Amino acid sequence: MTTSLELRSLLHPTGEIEISLEEITLPALAADQILVRVEATPINPSDLGLLFGPVDPKHLTVGSNAHGPTLRASVPKTLMPSLQGRVGQSMSVGNEGAGVVIDAGESARALLGKTVALLGGAMYATHRIARMKDALVLPDGTPARAGASCFVNPLTALSMVEVLRREKHTALVHTAAASNLGQMLVKICQAERIPLVNVVRSEAQVALLRGLGAEHVLDSSTPSFQADLIEAMKTTGATLAFDAIGGGKLAGQILFAMESAAVSQMTTYSRYGSPKHKQLYVYGALDLGATEIPRAIGLSWSVSGFLVTYFLQTLPPEDVMRMRKRIVDELTTTFASHYTDTISLRDVLDPDKVVTYTKKSTGAKVLVDPTR
């Protein structure tokens, strides 16, 4: 009988979220299943959304159970109606990760001893059962750490380029561009000769992307940002943007710059603005405030949400396999991830560590090693 220590998030009917470690007895393996000892799993912003829900991590209280510390916090009463679907459910956390196959069903025994990457939740655990077909086998000698983040960020970056092609854009804009994902996108666009406008928030981040060879890197904290953004749109012709920030003025500034660039190329005036369609996808929530869109952007534009999971479901299986193969082939180059800290499962419940890994600072990615 195999057990797994899992990190769980539970919303009580009283309105309190409780985060704890729970011991789970794992079922016997089916013929096509594998048992993975999880050795590396990253903390992504999407993981934080499930782990803490809408509560402020600064207001956590510490408790304990038989397996270690627990954390609790109250959900604002106004937000409880939107969370009724998870009341009373002990939810597993952790979108992706990697580890070693330590047991396998009869038809999956070829994977014994292999290091594999997995996507699909419940990765903040010491062990994880998965279907053989869902495992991405890493090249021999690849440590789990190198493959821990080979799904969410790489597939999102590649999907942005897929969207560009399918919607017939020729250039794109990306915000929070100094992130691990942003650096991947810089390399992809360089390889495929796609003009890319990178929006960052500091001089240090400008220098980082310049060091990677990025041509258009704009600091949103500078007084000339809006003017610089318009010039970048004129130069690249970008009409597609992916915004990791979400709230605030940035999405509107990007659409305004796109419209200004398009209008500057018109030979006749139209009170409706440019007919060139401008598309902005919000795929992150670094700012949870309202998304502010100005009216001076014409009438040919759209703002939509974007989730890589939903997008991949629209693609033919052969396209998804092509993307996965590219990730494996370029795992240590284009799709290499960098971490600022590695912590244990119990460290995830340490209030001091919580302050660090919930900052959502660009370039500050934390890895969880459940074997610690």
N, C-alpha and C positions, 0 to 999 in steps of 0.2 A: 504494500500500500504506500503510495507516494503522496506527500503533502506539499503544499505550496504556501508560502507566506505572501499575502497580497495586500497592497494598499487599497483601501476602499473609501468611498465618499457616500455618506448617507444623509439624506434630508429627513429629519424627524417631523412628525405632524405639528409639533410645537413651533416649527420655523427655524430650528437650529440645524446647521450642517455639522456633521461629525466626521472627521477624517481619522482613520485608524488602520492598524495592521491586523489582519485576520488570517487564521490558519484554515486552509481549504483542503479537503481530501479530494484528490484527483481521480476521475474514473479510469477504468481500464482503457487502453488504447484500442481504437478500431484498426482495421488492417492498413488503412491508408494514412494513419496519424503518426505524428512524431512527438516526443517529449523533449523540450528544449530547456536547458539550464540557462536562464537569462543572465547575461554578463554585462550588458550595457543598454541603456534606454534613455533617450534625451527628454528634457523638460521643454516641451513646445508650448507656445501661447494657447493652442487649442486644448492642451492637457490641463492647463490652469483653469480654463473655463469650466471643465467638468469637476476638477478637484475642489475648487473653492466656490463655484457658482458665482453669484453676484456679491458675495460678502467681501468686506475689506480685510485683507490678511493682517492688517495692523491691529485689528480688534479681536484676535484669536485668544482663547483661553486654553490652558494646558491641563490635560487630565492623564489618565492611564488606563490600560486594560492588561490582560494577561500576557500580551505580546509586546508591550512597550507603551510609549506615549500616545496620547490622542490629542486632537485639536478640535475646538468647537467655536462657532461664531453664529450670530443670529442674522437671518435674512431679513432685509427691510420688508415690512408688512405689505407695502404697495407692490412688491415684486413677487409675492407668494402665488398669486393666481397663475402667473406664467410658468411656475415650476411644479404645478400639481401633479404632472405626469411622472415626476421622480420621487414623490413623497413615499417614504417607507422602503425604497429600493436601495440596497447596498450595491453601489456601482463600482465596477473595476475601472482602473485608470491606466493610461499609458498607451498612446497610439502606435508606437513603433519601437523596435529594438532588435538586438541580435544576441546570439548565444550558441552554445554547442548542443547538438543532438545527442542525448544520453540514452534514449530508448526509442524504439520504433515498432510499429505494427508490421505484420508479415510482408506486406507489399511495399513498405517504406524503408526496409532495412539498409538499403544502399546509402541512406543519409546518416547512418550511425557514425558519430565522430566528426561530422561535418559542422562547420560554422555557418549558420544561416541567419538571414534577416527576416523579420516578420512585421506585418502591418495588420491592424485589426482590433486593437484594444487589449486591455488586461496585461500590459507589458511591465507595469510596476509590480513585479512579483518575482519570486525566486525561480519559479518554473512555469512553463506555458505549453499547453497542448495545441497543436495546429495540424491542419491537413498538409500532406506532403506537397500538394500542388500550390499551396499558398506560401511556401517557403522559398526565399531567394537564396540559392546556394552561393556563398562567397568563394572567391578563388582560394586554393590551398595556401595556408600561411597567413591569411588575412585575419587580424585580431577583431574580436567582436566590436571593439570601440570604433574601428574604421567603418563598420557597416551599420552602426546603430541608427544613423540618421539618413539612410539611403532611400527612404520612401517619401516622406512628407515634403521636405524642401526640394529634393531633386525632381520629383514628379510635378510639383507645383511650378518650378522654373521651366521645365520642359513643356508643360501644359500652356504656359503663357505664350510660348512660341507657336504651339499648335493653334491656339486661338487666333493669333496674328495672321497665320496663313489661311485659316478657314474663313475668317471675316475680311480677308483681303486688305489688311493694313500693311504698311511698309516700314513702320518704325513704332517704337513704344516707349512709354514712360514708366518708371518704377520708383516707388517711394520706400523709405527705410532701406535704401539700397546698399548700405554697408553691412547688412546682416549676412549670415551664412548663405541664405537663399539669394540675396542680392549679388554676392560675389559669384555664385554659380551662374546667375543670369548674365553677368558681364562676360564670363568665359564662353557661354553658349552663343551669345550674340556676336562676339568677336569671331568665333569659328564659323558662323553662318552669315557673317557680313550684314547683320541687322543693326541699323542705327538705334542706339539706346540712350535715353536721357535718364540719368541717375539723380535722384533727389535725396540728399542727406541733411544732417542737422549740425555739423561742426566741421571746422577746418581739418581736424585729425581724420575724419571720415573721408573728406575730399582727397587727402593725401593717400589714404589707404587704397581707394579705388583708382586714383591716378597711377599708383604703383602697380596695379593689375593691368594697366594699359587702357582704362576707360577714357573715352574722349570727352563726353558731355557729363560733367559732374557739377551739380548746383547745390549750394548751401542755403537751405531755406531760412536760416537765421540772419542772413545779410540783408541790408536795406535795398540792394539792387535785385533781390531774388525774382520779383515779378517780371521786371524788364529782362533779366537774364533768361527767364523761362520762356518768354515770348520769342526771344532770339533763337533759343534752342529749338522751338517748334518750327520756326521759319527754316532753320538749317536742315532739320531732319524730316520734317513733314509728318511728325508723329500725330496720329489720331486715335491711339489706343493707350490706355493707362491702367496699371494695376496698383492699387493703393492699400498699403498695409496699415495706415494710420486710422482711417475711418472717420473719426470725428473732427470737428474744427473746420478751418478755412481751406486747407490744402487741396482737397478735391476740387473745390470751386476755382481756386487759383489755376489749377492745371487746365480745366475746361475753358476758362477765360483766355488763357494763353493759346490754346489750340484754336479757339474762335478768332482771336486777334490775328494769328498767323494766317488763317484761312481767308479772312476778310481782306488782309493786305494784298492778296493775290487776285482779288476780284476786280474786274474791269468796269463793272457797273454797280451802282448802289442798290441794295435791297433792304427794306425795312425789316425783313425776316432774318437777316444775317446770312451767313454762309450756308449753302446747301450741303456742304461736306459733313458727313456724319462723324461725330466724336463720341467715343465709347470709353467710359471709366468703370472699372470693376473694383469694388471694395472687397478685399479678401482677408483683411486683418482688423483688429480692434485695439490698437495701441492707445487710441483716444476714444473713450466710451461716450463722449459728448455727441451732440447733434452734428450731422454732416451739413455744412453750410454751402449752398449753391447760389451764386448771384444770378440775376436775371439777364445780365448783359452777355449771354453766351449763345444768342441766336435760338433757333428752334429745331436744330438737327443735332440732338445729343441724347445720351442715355446713361444713367447710373444704375448699376446692377450689383448684386452680391455675387461672389465667386467662391465656390468650394471645390477643391481639386477632386474630392471623392465623387461628387455629382458629375463633374465634367468627364472624368474617366469612364463613367457608366455610359456616356454617349458615344464613346469611341469603339471602333471594331476591335476585337481581341488582339488581332495581329499588330495594331498600332500600339496598344498597351505593352505587348511583349517587346516590340522594337524599343520603346522607351526604357523598359526595365533592363534590357540587354545593354543599352548605352550606359546606364548607370553603373552596372557591374564593370564594363570595360574601362570606364573613366572614374572609378571609385576613388582613386588616390590623387586624381588631378582635378578635373572639372568639378567633381562632386565631393571633394574632401570637406569634412566639417571640422570646426575647431571649437574647443571647449575651454572655458575659463576655470571650471572646478568639476571635481568628481565627488559625489556624495553617496552614502548608503541609503537603503530604504528608510531606516530609522531617522537619518538626517533630514529626510523630507518633512518630518514632523518636528524638527527643531526650529523654534520661533526665530532664532537668529539666522538660520539658513533660509527660512521662508522669506525674510526681508530681502535677501540677496537674489534668490531665484525668481521672485515675483516682480522684480523691477522692470522686466521687459526691455532692458537696455540693449541697444543695437550692438551686436558682437559679443554679448555676455551670455553664452549658452552653457547650461549646466547639464552634466551627464550623471545618471544614477547607475551605480554598480550594485545590484542586489546580492552579489557574492560577498560584499564587505560585511 
